[in-house]
Amino acid sequence: MVEFRSSSGHGASGFLLHGRQEKTCRLPRTLGAPLTSSVSCDRRVEGDTFVIKSPGYPGQYSHNLECQFTVVRGQPSHCGVQLLVETFIVEDGSCMFDYLEVQGQRLCGQLSPGFTR
């Protein structure tokens, strides 16, 4: 599960990520409880490869978002997801207000194209 949140008063260009499902994972993974989105931006992602982008991309994303991107397992042998950054500009700082959370790790600020998680 990939989650994106933005607070009031903050905003940036957003993100565009390319993903693919993986057959080899380093550690067993568990998913947290699903979010209740305050804005209709939740999305189910299917397929061995996919794209995840912030709402409104390439424009700025809105304030007060809680978006959940649920990646549907394509095959029983898939155990994880790899994300590759094409563009990522989200509020700088402590990742308290605007961030993308992947498996419990928050990403914020500006990430270089080609960064993977």
C-alpha positions, 0 to 999 in steps of 0.5 A: 500500500502506498499512501499520500497525504497533504495538509492545509497550507502546504503544496508542491508540484507532486510526483510521478512514479513508475512501479513494478511488482517484484517476485523477490523480497528481502523481508516479509511485509505486512500492510497497515490498516487502510485509510479513510480518504477525506477526498476521493483520490483512492486508487486500485493499481493493477498489472505487473507494471503501473504508474502512480501520480499525485492528484492533479499531476503535472499540476500542483496537488490540493491541500488536505488529501489522504490518498491510498494507492492499493497495488493488487497482487498480479500473481501469487509469486509477487511479494512486493513492489518497486517504485522508480521516481520520474518526478518527486517534489513534495513539501520539504522538511520533516515529512510531518505535513505532506509526504508519500508513505511506502511500507511505513517509510515517509518520503518528502522533499525532492527526490532525483529521477531514478531514485528507487524504493 
